[in-house]
Amino acid sequence: MQSTSPYLPQHWPDAIWDVSGAFVNDRELIAFHDYCKLLLGFEAFSIVHGSPLCEWNSGRVLKHLMREAEEVRTAGLEYEKRNIAVYLTFTNLLLQEKHLKDAFGNAICIFFTRHNPTGRNAVILASDLLREHIRKEYPTLKIISSILKITNSGGKGKLDTYKRLADEYDEVMVHPDDVLNYDLLEQIKDKERHILLINEYCIRNCPIRPFHYHTLSESALAFMSYDSSKFEARQATNGCRSLYTLLADEHKSVLALNTPEIRKLRDMGFRHFKVQGRGHANASSILFDMLRLALRSDAPGENAMHRNGQMFWESILPH
């Protein structure tokens, strides 16, 4: 990364951006990466994460995540050309021994073992069974503890849990509620190995988060026949479909962080920031956040970043 670029964000120029949308919004992500590198003189992000729909996937189980093998291969080769690491979100909680034979999941791991120019390609995991499978069969892929893992093990807010996970994994995803738990974060060692999700749009202290993750894992294992009515009934009374709750309720508003909050985390020593959004049907929300986070903000009286944002949007429109 060129540290001399005037377009680097002044508040966190050394941030490592880990962006959602792999295998869903590859065209737009690559266009944004190339735009920043070729025209602005720096690399906006160095990691992408995501997964096609398969038994190992969870987190978001949606039809638009269905991909053919050739589509995955094409995207992977484009990321390889740019030295962008790929984190595979294989976060299903409910895997059994029989699921370890999933042909699609294993094929993707083989591909990203062979196409790993940074040595940083990784798998984000919630299942201990899959963790041991990856460790044995694909030892060059890094392993990362997922938000699903710490949520469904009851580890939120517990320093001992984070210490244990740091011993067992190469990197650890911090629970979204703990991203604002500054007393806890101050005590975490190896801050460079902990990943903070900074644009979480779920509500704070969501009471159905574990249930939600469990239903998503169930859905991935029976995608064509899964009955989601139980989750929908609980979600209807949870408050997360209420605009007032999302924006104004101080106890339940969204966990997306503002600039001072991100700066505080950076000043504490955290550098690896995750930008979510692979559940969306298009790349607009991810690109909006990347324009906001990865580019320098305008100083008073300037419009450089507004202009660059407009030029980027125009560059990816069909001609």
ZAMARGU-4260 file (C-alpha; in steps of 0.2 Angstrom, whole numbers, plus 5000, padded with zeros to 4 digits):
<rodrens>
0) 5000/5000/5000 | 5007/5017/4996 | 5006/5027/5012 | 5009/5044/5002 | 4992/5044/4994
5) 4982/5059/4999 | 4966/5049/4998 | 4970/5038/5012 | 4958/5040/5027 | 4966/5052/5040
10) 4959/5043/5055 | 4964/5025/5051 | 4977/5025/5037 | 4984/5008/5043 | 4967/4999/5044
15) 4965/4982/5036 | 4948/4981/5028 | 4940/4964/5026 | 4925/4966/5014 | 4910/4955/5012
20) 4903/4950/4995 | 4915/4937/4988 | 4906/4926/4975 | 4891/4938/4975 | 4897/4955/4971
25) 4914/4951/4964 | 4913/4963/4949 | 4909/4978/4960 | 4922/4974/4973 | 4936/4972/4960
30) 4931/4988/4951 | 4932/4997/4967 | 4949/4989/4972 | 4956/4994/4954 | 4949/5011/4955
35) 4957/5015/4971 | 4974/5007/4966 | 4975/5014/4948 | 4968/5031/4951 | 4970/5035/4969
40) 4986/5027/4973 | 4982/5014/4987 | 4974/4998/4989 | 4957/5000/4998 | 4955/4982/5005
45) 4966/4967/5006 | 4954/4953/5011 | 4936/4948/5005 | 4925/4935/5013 | 4910/4925/5008
50) 4904/4908/5003 | 4893/4901/4989 | 4878/4891/4995 | 4883/4874/5001 | 4881/4863/5017
55) 4896/4871/5026 | 4889/4889/5023 | 4879/4898/5036 | 4877/4916/5042 | 4867/4920/5027
60) 4858/4906/5017 | 4850/4914/5002 | 4846/4910/4984 | 4857/4923/4976 | 4872/4915/4985
65) 4870/4900/4973 | 4885/4899/4961 | 4893/4887/4948 | 4910/4880/4951 | 4917/4890/4936
70) 4910/4906/4944 | 4919/4903/4960 | 4935/4899/4950 | 4934/4915/4940 | 4932/4926/4955
75) 4946/4917/4964 | 4958/4920/4950 | 4954/4938/4949 | 4957/4940/4968 | 4973/4930/4966
80) 4979/4942/4952 | 4977/4957/4965 | 4985/4948/4980 | 4968/4949/4989 | 4966/4936/5002
85) 4949/4926/5003 | 4941/4921/5019 | 4928/4907/5016 | 4913/4909/5028 | 4910/4890/5032
90) 4901/4894/5048 | 4888/4880/5049 | 4885/4876/5068 | 4877/4859/5065 | 4889/4849/5054
95) 4891/4830/5056 | 4904/4818/5050 | 4894/4814/5034 | 4895/4833/5030 | 4913/4833/5029
100) 4913/4825/5012 | 4903/4839/5004 | 4911/4840/4987 | 4908/4859/4984 | 4916/4864/5001
105) 4931/4853/4999 | 4934/4858/4981 | 4934/4876/4986 | 4947/4873/5000 | 4958/4864/4987
110) 4957/4879/4975 | 4961/4892/4988 | 4975/4881/4995 | 4983/4881/4977 | 4979/4899/4974
115) 4985/4908/4989 | 4998/4921/4984 | 4997/4930/5001 | 4998/4915/5012 | 4983/4922/5021
120) 4968/4913/5013 | 4957/4907/5028 | 4941/4898/5033 | 4930/4906/5046 | 4922/4892/5057
125) 4909/4888/5070 | 4910/4869/5070 | 4924/4860/5079 | 4922/4845/5068 | 4925/4856/5052
130) 4939/4864/5061 | 4949/4848/5063 | 4945/4843/5045 | 4952/4859/5038 | 4967/4858/5049
135) 4971/4840/5044 | 4966/4841/5025 | 4971/4860/5021 | 4984/4865/5034 | 4990/4880/5024
140) 4973/4888/5026 | 4972/4899/5041 | 4957/4895/5053 | 4946/4909/5061 | 4934/4908/5075
145) 4917/4915/5069 | 4904/4926/5077 | 4892/4911/5077 | 4905/4901/5087 | 4906/4913/5101
150) 4888/4917/5101 | 4882/4899/5102 | 4894/4894/5115 | 4889/4908/5127 | 4906/4917/5126
155) 4900/4934/5124 | 4908/4946/5136 | 4920/4933/5143 | 4938/4936/5142 | 4943/4918/5146
160) 4933/4913/5130 | 4943/4925/5120 | 4959/4919/5127 | 4954/4901/5123 | 4949/4905/5106
165) 4965/4914/5102 | 4975/4898/5107 | 4964/4887/5096 | 4963/4899/5080 | 4974/4910/5070
170) 4962/4924/5071 | 4946/4927/5082 | 4930/4937/5077 | 4924/4948/5091 | 4906/4947/5095
175) 4897/4962/5089 | 4890/4967/5106 | 4908/4966/5113 | 4915/4978/5100 | 4908/4992/5111
180) 4914/4983/5127 | 4929/4994/5130 | 4934/4986/5147 | 4934/4969/5139 | 4944/4975/5123
185) 4957/4983/5133 | 4961/4966/5141 | 4963/4957/5125 | 4981/4953/5120 | 4986/4951/5102
190) 4974/4964/5096 | 4980/4962/5078 | 4973/4944/5078 | 4956/4950/5083 | 4943/4955/5070
195) 4930/4968/5073 | 4914/4970/5063 | 4910/4988/5062 | 4894/4990/5052 | 4883/4977/5060
200) 4865/4981/5056 | 4857/4969/5069 | 4851/4976/5085 | 4862/4977/5101 | 4860/4963/5113
205) 4848/4954/5101 | 4839/4940/5111 | 4836/4929/5096 | 4854/4930/5089 | 4858/4912/5094
210) 4842/4906/5088 | 4844/4915/5071 | 4861/4907/5069 | 4854/4890/5073 | 4840/4891/5060
215) 4852/4897/5047 | 4863/4882/5049 | 4848/4871/5048 | 4842/4880/5032 | 4859/4877/5024
220) 4857/4858/5027 | 4840/4857/5020 | 4839/4873/5009 | 4825/4867/4997 | 4813/4861/5010
225) 4817/4871/5026 | 4802/4879/5035 | 4807/4896/5042 | 4791/4901/5049 | 4797/4898/5067
230) 4811/4911/5065 | 4799/4923/5056 | 4787/4922/5070 | 4800/4926/5083 | 4808/4940/5073
235) 4791/4949/5071 | 4791/4952/5090 | 4810/4956/5091 | 4810/4974/5086 | 4823/4972/5072
240) 4810/4976/5059 | 4805/4993/5068 | 4814/5008/5061 | 4812/5017/5078 | 4821/5002/5086
245) 4835/5002/5073 | 4839/5020/5074 | 4833/5028/5090 | 4832/5015/5104 | 4848/5017/5114
250) 4847/4999/5121 | 4843/4991/5104 | 4848/5002/5090 | 4860/4995/5077 | 4878/4990/5081
255) 4885/5000/5066 | 4899/5011/5072 | 4902/5029/5070 | 4919/5038/5066 | 4923/5042/5084
260) 4920/5024/5089 | 4930/5017/5075 | 4944/5029/5080 | 4944/5023/5098 | 4946/5005/5093
265) 4960/5010/5081 | 4969/5019/5095 | 4967/5004/5107 | 4977/4994/5094 | 4965/4985/5083
270) 4968/4986/5065 | 4958/4972/5056 | 4940/4979/5053 | 4926/4968/5044 | 4913/4976/5033
275) 4898/4964/5032 | 4884/4964/5018 | 4885/4947/5009 | 4867/4944/5013 | 4861/4959/5002
280) 4855/4956/4984 | 4867/4969/4977 | 4884/4978/4981 | 4877/4995/4984 | 4877/4995/5003
285) 4895/4987/5003 | 4901/5000/4991 | 4893/5014/5001 | 4902/5008/5017 | 4918/5006/5008
290) 4917/5024/5000 | 4914/5030/5018 | 4927/5020/5027 | 4942/5017/5015 | 4943/5034/5007
295) 4948/5051/5015 | 4934/5062/5021 | 4933/5079/5014 | 4940/5093/5023 | 4929/5109/5025
300) 4928/5117/5008 | 4934/5102/4998 | 4924/5090/4987 | 4938/5078/4982 | 4930/5063/4989
305) 4913/5067/4983 | 4920/5069/4966 | 4929/5053/4967 | 4914/5044/4974 | 4904/5050/4959
310) 4917/5045/4947 | 4918/5028/4954 | 4899/5025/4952 | 4900/5031/4935 | 4915/5020/4930
315) 4905/5004/4934 | 4889/5009/4925 | 4885/4999/4909 | 4891/5009/4894
</rodrens>
